[in-house]
Amino acid sequence: MHEMSLCEGVLQVLEDNAKSQDFKQVKTVWLEIGRLSGVEVDAMRFCFDAVMRDTLADHARLEIIEIPGQAWCMQCAKTVQVRQRFDQCPDCASYQLQVTGGDEMRIKELEVE
Protein backbone atom coordinates (compact mmCIF):
# COMPACT_ATOMS: atom_id res chain seq x y z
CA MET A 1 0.00 0.00 0.00
CA HIS A 2 1.99 2.99 -1.24
CA GLU A 3 -0.56 5.41 0.20
CA MET A 4 1.08 4.89 3.60
CA SER A 5 4.44 6.13 2.33
CA LEU A 6 2.69 9.03 0.54
CA CYS A 7 1.11 10.07 3.84
CA GLU A 8 4.49 9.79 5.57
CA GLY A 9 5.85 12.15 2.89
CA VAL A 10 2.99 14.58 3.52
CA LEU A 11 3.77 14.47 7.25
CA GLN A 12 7.43 15.26 6.54
CA VAL A 13 6.39 18.30 4.47
CA LEU A 14 4.09 19.43 7.29
CA GLU A 15 6.84 19.08 9.89
CA ASP A 16 9.37 20.93 7.72
CA ASN A 17 6.93 23.77 7.12
CA ALA A 18 5.96 23.93 10.80
CA LYS A 19 9.60 24.63 11.64
CA SER A 20 10.16 27.20 8.90
CA GLN A 21 6.79 28.97 9.26
CA ASP A 22 6.39 28.57 13.02
CA PHE A 23 3.03 26.86 13.40
CA LYS A 24 2.14 24.25 15.99
CA GLN A 25 -0.92 22.45 14.70
CA VAL A 26 -2.43 21.50 11.36
CA LYS A 27 -6.22 21.64 11.24
CA THR A 28 -6.93 20.89 7.56
CA VAL A 29 -4.90 19.57 4.64
CA TRP A 30 -6.13 19.97 1.06
CA LEU A 31 -4.56 17.49 -1.36
CA GLU A 32 -4.96 17.57 -5.10
CA ILE A 33 -4.89 14.02 -6.41
CA GLY A 34 -5.01 13.31 -10.12
CA ARG A 35 -7.28 10.59 -11.40
CA LEU A 36 -4.31 9.05 -13.24
CA SER A 37 -1.93 9.22 -10.26
CA GLY A 38 -2.52 5.66 -9.10
CA VAL A 39 -3.50 6.87 -5.63
CA GLU A 40 -6.49 5.10 -4.10
CA VAL A 41 -8.46 7.87 -2.38
CA ASP A 42 -10.11 5.65 0.27
CA ALA A 43 -6.76 4.10 1.19
CA MET A 44 -5.25 7.59 1.36
CA ARG A 45 -7.91 8.71 3.85
CA PHE A 46 -7.34 5.63 6.03
CA CYS A 47 -3.55 6.00 5.95
CA PHE A 48 -3.72 9.74 6.60
CA ASP A 49 -5.55 9.20 9.88
CA ALA A 50 -3.11 6.48 10.95
CA VAL A 51 0.07 8.37 10.03
CA MET A 52 -1.03 11.71 11.50
CA ARG A 53 -1.95 10.22 14.90
CA ASP A 54 0.09 11.78 17.74
CA THR A 55 1.70 14.37 15.44
CA LEU A 56 1.14 18.07 14.78
CA ALA A 57 -1.63 16.95 12.39
CA ASP A 58 -3.46 14.69 14.84
CA HIS A 59 -7.21 15.05 14.17
CA ALA A 60 -6.53 17.15 11.05
CA ARG A 61 -9.23 17.03 8.40
CA LEU A 62 -8.18 15.74 4.97
CA GLU A 63 -9.88 17.34 1.98
CA ILE A 64 -9.21 15.69 -1.37
CA ILE A 65 -9.65 17.55 -4.63
CA GLU A 66 -9.76 15.12 -7.55
CA ILE A 67 -8.09 16.37 -10.72
CA PRO A 68 -9.40 14.85 -13.96
CA GLY A 69 -7.04 13.05 -16.31
CA GLN A 70 -6.00 14.92 -19.43
CA ALA A 71 -4.18 13.77 -22.53
CA TRP A 72 -3.06 15.16 -25.86
CA CYS A 73 -4.42 13.17 -28.81
CA MET A 74 -1.78 12.90 -31.52
CA GLN A 75 -4.39 11.92 -34.13
CA CYS A 76 -6.88 14.77 -33.78
CA ALA A 77 -4.51 17.26 -32.07
CA LYS A 78 -6.84 17.98 -29.14
CA THR A 79 -6.54 17.96 -25.39
CA VAL A 80 -9.13 15.51 -24.07
CA GLN A 81 -10.24 14.20 -20.69
CA VAL A 82 -9.54 10.55 -19.94
CA ARG A 83 -10.74 8.40 -17.07
CA GLN A 84 -7.76 6.03 -17.01
CA ARG A 85 -4.46 5.42 -18.74
CA PHE A 86 -4.69 3.71 -22.13
CA ASP A 87 -8.20 5.01 -22.77
CA GLN A 88 -9.03 5.87 -26.33
CA CYS A 89 -9.65 9.43 -27.48
CA PRO A 90 -13.31 10.28 -26.88
CA ASP A 91 -13.34 12.31 -30.12
CA CYS A 92 -11.55 10.15 -32.71
CA ALA A 93 -11.13 6.76 -30.92
CA SER A 94 -7.34 6.81 -31.36
CA TYR A 95 -5.13 5.24 -28.73
CA GLN A 96 -2.25 7.62 -29.48
CA LEU A 97 -2.64 9.72 -26.34
CA GLN A 98 0.03 11.40 -24.28
CA VAL A 99 -0.92 12.13 -20.66
CA THR A 100 -0.61 15.86 -19.90
CA GLY A 101 -2.36 16.17 -16.54
CA GLY A 102 -4.12 14.37 -13.74
CA ASP A 103 -1.15 12.18 -12.82
CA GLU A 104 0.07 14.35 -9.94
CA MET A 105 -0.49 14.64 -6.21
CA ARG A 106 0.31 17.80 -4.30
CA ILE A 107 -0.51 19.68 -1.14
CA LYS A 108 -2.67 22.55 -2.28
CA GLU A 109 -3.43 24.30 0.99
CA LEU A 110 -3.11 24.04 4.77
CA GLU A 111 -5.11 25.44 7.64
CA VAL A 112 -2.82 25.81 10.64
CA GLU A 113 -2.63 27.35 14.11
Contact map, one row per residue, 1 for C-alpha under 8 A:
11111000000000000000000000000000000000000010000000000000000000000000000000000000000000000000000000000000000000000
11111100000000000000000000000000000000000000000000000000000000000000000000000000000000000000000000000000000000000
11111110000000000000000000000000000000110011001000000000000000000000000000000000000000000000000000000000000000000
11111111000000000000000000000000000000000001001100100000000000000000000000000000000000000000000000000000000000000
11111111100000000000000000000000000000000000000000000000000000000000000000000000000000000000000000000000000000000
01111111110000000000000000000000000000000000000000000000000000000000000000000000000000000000000000000000000000000
00111111111000000000000000000000000000000001001100100000000000000000000000000000000000000000000000000000000000000
00011111111100000000000000000000000000000000000000100000000000000000000000000000000000000000000000000000000000000
00001111111110000000000000000000000000000000000000000000000000000000000000000000000000000000000000000000000000000
00000111111111000000000000000000000000000000000000000000000000000000000000000000000000000000000000000000001000000
00000011111111100000000000000000000000000000000000110000100000000000000000000000000000000000000000000000000000000
00000001111111110000000000000000000000000000000000000000000000000000000000000000000000000000000000000000000000000
00000000111111111000000000000000000000000000000000000000000000000000000000000000000000000000000000000000000000000
00000000011111111100000001000000000000000000000000000000000000000000000000000000000000000000000000000000000000000
00000000001111111110000000000000000000000000000000000001000000000000000000000000000000000000000000000000000000000
00000000000111111111000000000000000000000000000000000000000000000000000000000000000000000000000000000000000000000
00000000000011111111110000000000000000000000000000000000000000000000000000000000000000000000000000000000000000000
00000000000001111111111100000000000000000000000000000000000000000000000000000000000000000000000000000000000000000
00000000000000111111111000000000000000000000000000000000000000000000000000000000000000000000000000000000000000000
00000000000000011111110000000000000000000000000000000000000000000000000000000000000000000000000000000000000000000
00000000000000001111111000000000000000000000000000000000000000000000000000000000000000000000000000000000000000000
00000000000000001111111100000000000000000000000000000000000000000000000000000000000000000000000000000000000000000
00000000000000000110111111000000000000000000000000000000000000000000000000000000000000000000000000000000000000011
00000000000000000100011111000000000000000000000000000001000000000000000000000000000000000000000000000000000000011
00000000000000000000001111100000000000000000000000000001100000000000000000000000000000000000000000000000000000011
00000000000001000000001111111000000000000000000000000001110100000000000000000000000000000000000000000000000001111
00000000000000000000000011111000000000000000000000000000101110000000000000000000000000000000000000000000000001111
00000000000000000000000001111100000000000000000000000000000111100000000000000000000000000000000000000000000001110
00000000000000000000000001111110000000000000000000000000000111100000000000000000000000000000000000000000001111100
00000000000000000000000000011111000000000000000000000000000001111000000000000000000000000000000000000000001111000
00000000000000000000000000001111100000000000000000000000000001111000000000000000000000000000000000000000111110000
00000000000000000000000000000111110000000000000000000000000000011110000000000000000000000000000000000001111100000
00000000000000000000000000000011111010100000000000000000000000011110000000000000000000000000000000000111110000000
00000000000000000000000000000001111110100000000000000000000000000111100000000000000000000000000000001111100000000
00000000000000000000000000000000111111100000000000000000000000000111100000000000001100000000000000000110000000000
00000000000000000000000000000000011111100000000000000000000000000001100000000000001110000000000000000111000000000
00000000000000000000000000000000111111100000000000000000000000000000000000000000000000000000000000000111100000000
00000000000000000000000000000000001111110000000000000000000000000000000000000000000000000000000000000010000000000
00100000000000000000000000000000111111111001000000000000000000000000000000000000000000000000000000000000000000000
00100000000000000000000000000000000001111111000000000000000000000000000000000000000000000000000000000000000000000
00000000000000000000000000000000000000111111100000000000000000010000000000000000000000000000000000000000000000000
00000000000000000000000000000000000000011111110000000000000000000000000000000000000000000000000000000000000000000
10100000000000000000000000000000000000011111111000000000000000000000000000000000000000000000000000000000000000000
00110010000000000000000000000000000000111111111100000000000000000000000000000000000000000000000000000000000000000
00000000000000000000000000000000000000001111111110000000000001000000000000000000000000000000000000000000000000000
00000000000000000000000000000000000000000111111111000000000000000000000000000000000000000000000000000000000000000
00110010000000000000000000000000000000000011111111100000000000000000000000000000000000000000000000000000000000000
00010010000000000000000000000000000000000001111111110000000001000000000000000000000000000000000000000000000000000
00000000000000000000000000000000000000000000111111111000011000000000000000000000000000000000000000000000000000000
00000000000000000000000000000000000000000000011111111000000000000000000000000000000000000000000000000000000000000
00010011001000000000000000000000000000000000001111111000000000000000000000000000000000000000000000000000000000000
00000000001000000000000000000000000000000000000111111111111100000000000000000000000000000000000000000000000000000
00000000000000000000000000000000000000000000000011111110111000000000000000000000000000000000000000000000000000000
00000000000000000000000000000000000000000000000000011111110000000000000000000000000000000000000000000000000000000
00000000000000000000000000000000000000000000000000011111110000000000000000000000000000000000000000000000000000000
00000000000000100000000111000000000000000000000000010111110000000000000000000000000000000000000000000000000000000
00000000001000000000000011100000000000000000000000011111111100000000000000000000000000000000000000000000000000000
00000000000000000000000001000000000000000000000010011111111100000000000000000000000000000000000000000000000000000
00000000000000000000000000100000000000000000000010011000111110000000000000000000000000000000000000000000000000000
00000000000000000000000001111000000000000000000000010000111111000000000000000000000000000000000000000000000000000
00000000000000000000000000111000000000000000000000000000001111100000000000000000000000000000000000000000000000000
00000000000000000000000000011110000000000000100100000000000111110000000000000000000000000000000000000000000000000
00000000000000000000000000011110000000000000000000000000000011111000000000000000000000000000000000000000000000000
00000000000000000000000000000111100000001000000000000000000001111100000000000000000000000000000000000000000000000
00000000000000000000000000000111100000000000000000000000000000111110000000000000000000000000000000000000000000000
00000000000000000000000000000001111000000000000000000000000000011111000000000000000000000000000000000000000000000
00000000000000000000000000000001111000000000000000000000000000001111100000000000000000000000000000000100000000000
00000000000000000000000000000000011100000000000000000000000000000111110000000000111000000000000000001100000000000
00000000000000000000000000000000011100000000000000000000000000000011111000000000111100000000000000111110000000000
00000000000000000000000000000000000000000000000000000000000000000001111100000011110000000000000000111100000000000
00000000000000000000000000000000000000000000000000000000000000000000111110000011110000000000000011111000000000000
00000000000000000000000000000000000000000000000000000000000000000000011111001111000000000000000011110000000000000
00000000000000000000000000000000000000000000000000000000000000000000001111111111000000001000011111000000000000000
00000000000000000000000000000000000000000000000000000000000000000000000111111100000000000000000111000000000000000
00000000000000000000000000000000000000000000000000000000000000000000000011111000000000000001010100000000000000000
00000000000000000000000000000000000000000000000000000000000000000000000011111100000000000011000000000000000000000
00000000000000000000000000000000000000000000000000000000000000000000000111111110000000000000000000000000000000000
00000000000000000000000000000000000000000000000000000000000000000000000111011111000000000000000000000000000000000
00000000000000000000000000000000000000000000000000000000000000000000011110001111100000000000000000000000000000000
00000000000000000000000000000000000000000000000000000000000000000000011110000111110000001100000000000000000000000
00000000000000000000000000000000000000000000000000000000000000000001111000000011111000000100000000000000000000000
00000000000000000000000000000000000000000000000000000000000000000001111000000001111110111100000000000000000000000
00000000000000000000000000000000001100000000000000000000000000000001100000000000111110100000000000000000000000000
00000000000000000000000000000000001100000000000000000000000000000000100000000000011111100000000000000000000000000
00000000000000000000000000000000000100000000000000000000000000000000000000000000011111100000000000100000000000000
00000000000000000000000000000000000000000000000000000000000000000000000000000000000111110000001010000000000000000
00000000000000000000000000000000000000000000000000000000000000000000000000000000011111111000001000000000000000000
00000000000000000000000000000000000000000000000000000000000000000000000000000000010001111100111110000000000000000
00000000000000000000000000000000000000000000000000000000000000000000000010000001010000111111111110000000000000000
00000000000000000000000000000000000000000000000000000000000000000000000000000001110000011111100000000000000000000
00000000000000000000000000000000000000000000000000000000000000000000000000010000000000001111100000000000000000000
00000000000000000000000000000000000000000000000000000000000000000000000000110000000000001111110000000000000000000
00000000000000000000000000000000000000000000000000000000000000000000000000000000000000011111111000000000000000000
00000000000000000000000000000000000000000000000000000000000000000000000010100000000000011001111110000000000000000
00000000000000000000000000000000000000000000000000000000000000000000000010000000000001111000111110000000000000000
00000000000000000000000000000000000000000000000000000000000000000000000011100000000000011000011111000000000000000
00000000000000000000000000000000000000000000000000000000000000000000001111000000000001011000011111100000000000000
00000000000000000000000000000000000000000000000000000000000000000000001111000000000000000000000111110000000000000
00000000000000000000000000000000000000000000000000000000000000000000111100000000000010000000000011111110000000000
00000000000000000000000000000000000000000000000000000000000000000000111100000000000000000000000001111100000000000
00000000000000000000000000000000010000000000000000000000000000000001111000000000000000000000000000111111000000000
00000000000000000000000000000000111110000000000000000000000000000011110000000000000000000000000000111111000000000
00000000000000000000000000000000111111000000000000000000000000000000100000000000000000000000000000101111100000000
00000000000000000000000000000001110110000000000000000000000000000000000000000000000000000000000000001111110000000
00000000000000000000000000000011110010000000000000000000000000000000000000000000000000000000000000000011111000000
00000000000000000000000000000011100000000000000000000000000000000000000000000000000000000000000000000001111100000
00000000010000000000000000001111000000000000000000000000000000000000000000000000000000000000000000000000111111000
00000000000000000000000000001111000000000000000000000000000000000000000000000000000000000000000000000000011111000
00000000000000000000000000001110000000000000000000000000000000000000000000000000000000000000000000000000001111100
00000000000000000000000001111100000000000000000000000000000000000000000000000000000000000000000000000000001111110
00000000000000000000000001111000000000000000000000000000000000000000000000000000000000000000000000000000000011111
00000000000000000000001111110000000000000000000000000000000000000000000000000000000000000000000000000000000001111
00000000000000000000001111100000000000000000000000000000000000000000000000000000000000000000000000000000000000111
